[in-house]
Amino acid sequence: MTLQQNNTEFEEFANDVARCLSSKNKYISPKYLYDKVGSQLFEQICLQPEYYLTRTEASLLNKHAPFISKLAGSNIKIIELGSGSSSKTAILLSYLSSQKKRIYYFPIDISSSILIESKRKLKSQFPNASIIGIRSDYETGIDRAAAECMAIGNNKNIPYTKLVLFLGSSIGNFELIEAQSLLRSVREKLHTNDFLLIGFDLQKDKSVLNAAYNDKAAMTAKFNLNLLARINRELGGNFELGKFNHCAFYSHERHRIEMHLVSKTDQQLYIGALGKTFAIRKGESIHTENSYKYSLSQIAALAEDCGFTVEKNFTDEKRWFDLALFSPS
């Protein structure tokens, strides 16, 4: 990563924090939860017994990897949005490798450290796969990955299938209009023989959802509070983490989990990089994340709106989670 990129990211983070703390309704993008520490904490969340999402999605990948592999042909280029540790993707890579397929894998993540670590592990597991990490947000990353795919295709003159992965129900972090914008952008990069495999958390009893985001080990709380620690580390903030509570709850009306950091007292928050002090009242919150929960009919409507057809819904027995396979329509 270049110095210019570092400066741009620093300025973007600083500006977004300033905008958040100046607002009446304080909200900041959930992407800032995923620095190196945050990414490591999220991996711990995925291991918690209450957090069913990761293990359910992994079991679906295990079960349906043969079907997905059959669609791919002998040459496949996998682009993954928000790859993280790539642990679930390794399930698919393992099956594809066993079928002697030619694999290119383009993991896209905003954490350079997790990209480096996951690439190191995957190269030892799958030495014959070509792994090209892209440190980026989703929108820029998909553009770069598609360009790389085209360049490789032109050089080798070999037909291949593109498979875009968007796992972990990360689509739920987007408002509907944002989700549509992203999926339309992905659709523009795909041909008729390509696919998008996307994980959706399904609507279910709120007690299950509330438990998943309020685990007994408090890993989600640590993950959420790390955002304030990151502001301290990178922007010279004076947040006292003990003066905030992690708060996550399911809104039945909006079909989403909301995650907040709630101030326990009236506070003056100084940010050194901005040279400014911001006031926050007792009971006031910083809204850090939404996680929308879908129905199968909503998934079908989203696919159609964005130029896709739902080829398959891979759901678990409890119908808690859906791995939806989209094809360009």
C-alpha positions, 0 to 999 in steps of 0.5 A: 500500500502506498503512502498516498493510499495511506493518507487517503484512507486516513483522511476518509476515516477522519472525515467520516468520524467528524461527520458522525460525531457532529450529527444529531443521529450519530452513524458511522460506516460498519467498514471501520469496524474491520481494522486488524484488531477488529478483523481478528475479533470478528473471527472470534465472534464466528466461533461463538455458539450463539453465532450460527451464521458462520457454521450454517453457511460453512455446512451449506458450502460443504454440502453443495460444493459438488453442484457449484463445482459442476457449473464452473467448468474446468477453469474458474476465476473466483472473486470474493467480496470481503474475503476476511480469513477465506476460511469458508472459501477454502471449503470450495477451493478444496473441492475445486482443487480435488477436481483438478480445475484451474483456479484463480482466486481474487480475495478482496478485503479492506484489511491488508494484514488479513489478506496477507495472512489468508493468502499465506495459508491458502498458498500452503493448502492449494499450491496450484491455485493462483491467488491475487489479493486486492486491498480495497472496498467492494466497489473498487475491488470488483472493478480491479478484479474484473480487469485482472480476470480479463487480462488473464483471459486475454493472455491465455485465450482459455475460456473460463467461468467467473464466480463472485462470492459474497458470503457471511450475510454481508449484504445485510449491512447494506440499505436496500438501495445500496445493495441494489447498487452493488449488485448491479455493479457486479452484474455489469462485470459478469457474462451469461455463463458466470455466477454470483453466490451470495449469503443471506441471513433469513428472518427468524425468531428474534430471540435467536437473532438477539443472542447471536449479536449479544454472545455470552463471551462478549466478543461482539461487544469487544468488536463494537467497542474496538471502533472507539479504540481504533479512533484513539489509536489512529486519530488521537481520540480520548474515548474511554471505552468503559463509558460506553455500552454495546447495544444490539437488538432486533427491530421487527419492523425493519427486519434488521439487527441494529448495533450501537455504542451507547454513552453511559454519561455526558461526555466531551470527546476530543479527536487530536487529528481533527483538533476538535471536541465533540459532545455526546449526551448520556443515553445517546448512541453511535450507530455502528451497524445494521444487519438486515434479515431477508425472506426468500421472496425478498431475495428473489425480488432483489435478484430480479431488480439487479438483472439476475435470476435465482438458480438455486436457494441452498437453505439449511433444515431450519431455514435460518440461512440461504446461500443463493446462487444467482445467474445473469438474466 
